[in-house]
Amino acid sequence: MTSPDQDVIDALHSFHCHNVVASLWADAVANRLEGLAIYLLSDALGRLDLIIGAYQAFLGRVRSHDDVSFALVAGLLAAGTHRRADALAALAGPAA
């Protein structure tokens, strides 16, 4: 059985790994959102929805008793929400 502190550490490690992979993926497809590449965004959007949900659940767990982890993950949540909005805008296409 893991301690509550170990659960927090494991979650933070998981979030870090996710963000490294997301960053590398974003670098790989930067400025290539034409043709078939646009279809990758729907997969990236689904993954963003998953991690945003994980961030929100984590924040609910640590609220009021782990201010440092809360602040760190709140920043990750804000960045993930921003990336999600960017992906939705790209999928919507050019503004008319």
C-alpha positions as CSV (number, residue, x, y, z in Angstrom):
1,M,0.0,0.0,0.0
2,T,1.3,3.4,-0.9
3,S,1.2,6.4,1.4
4,P,-0.8,9.6,0.5
5,D,2.5,11.4,-0.1
6,Q,3.7,8.6,-2.5
7,D,0.4,8.9,-4.4
8,V,1.0,12.7,-4.8
9,I,4.6,12.0,-6.0
10,D,3.4,9.4,-8.5
11,A,0.8,11.7,-9.9
12,L,3.3,14.5,-10.3
13,H,5.7,12.2,-12.1
14,S,2.9,11.1,-14.3
15,F,2.0,14.7,-15.1
16,H,5.6,15.6,-15.9
17,C,6.0,12.6,-18.3
18,H,2.7,13.6,-20.0
19,N,3.9,17.1,-20.5
20,V,7.3,16.1,-21.9
21,V,5.5,13.8,-24.4
22,A,3.0,16.5,-25.3
23,S,5.7,19.1,-25.8
24,L,7.7,16.8,-28.0
25,W,4.6,16.0,-30.1
26,A,3.8,19.7,-30.4
27,D,7.3,20.4,-31.6
28,A,7.1,17.6,-34.2
29,V,3.9,18.9,-35.8
30,A,4.5,22.6,-35.4
31,N,3.6,24.5,-38.5
32,R,2.4,21.3,-40.2
33,L,-1.3,21.6,-39.6
34,E,-2.3,21.1,-43.2
35,G,-3.8,18.2,-45.0
36,L,-3.7,14.9,-43.0
37,A,-1.9,16.4,-40.0
38,I,-5.1,18.2,-39.0
39,Y,-6.6,14.8,-38.2
40,L,-4.0,14.3,-35.5
41,L,-5.5,17.2,-33.5
42,S,-8.7,15.2,-32.7
43,D,-6.5,12.5,-31.1
44,A,-4.4,15.2,-29.3
45,L,-7.7,16.8,-28.2
46,G,-8.9,13.6,-26.7
47,R,-5.6,13.2,-24.8
48,L,-5.9,16.8,-23.6
49,D,-9.4,16.1,-22.2
50,L,-8.0,13.1,-20.3
51,I,-5.1,15.0,-18.8
52,I,-7.3,18.0,-17.9
53,G,-9.6,15.7,-16.1
54,A,-6.7,14.1,-14.3
55,Y,-5.4,17.6,-13.3
56,Q,-8.8,18.5,-11.9
57,A,-9.1,15.3,-9.9
58,F,-5.6,15.8,-8.5
59,L,-6.4,19.4,-7.5
60,G,-9.5,18.2,-5.7
61,R,-7.4,15.7,-3.7
62,V,-4.6,18.1,-2.6
63,R,-6.7,21.3,-2.2
64,S,-6.1,22.8,1.3
65,H,-3.3,20.5,2.4
66,D,-0.5,20.6,-0.3
67,D,-0.2,24.2,-1.5
68,V,3.0,23.6,-3.6
69,S,1.6,20.7,-5.5
70,F,-1.7,22.5,-5.9
71,A,0.0,25.6,-7.4
72,L,2.2,23.5,-9.8
73,V,-0.7,21.4,-11.1
74,A,-3.0,24.5,-11.3
75,G,-0.4,26.0,-13.7
76,L,-0.4,22.7,-15.7
77,L,-4.2,22.8,-15.9
78,A,-4.1,26.4,-17.2
79,A,-1.6,25.4,-19.9
80,G,-3.6,22.3,-20.8
81,T,-6.8,24.3,-21.1
82,H,-5.0,26.8,-23.3
83,R,-3.6,24.1,-25.6
84,R,-7.2,22.6,-25.8
85,A,-8.6,26.0,-26.9
86,D,-5.8,26.2,-29.5
87,A,-6.6,22.7,-30.8
88,L,-10.3,23.5,-31.0
89,A,-9.6,26.7,-32.9
90,A,-7.4,24.9,-35.3
91,L,-10.0,22.2,-35.9
92,A,-12.6,24.9,-36.5
93,G,-10.6,26.3,-39.4
94,P,-10.0,29.9,-40.4
95,A,-12.4,32.5,-39.0
96,A,-14.8,33.8,-41.6
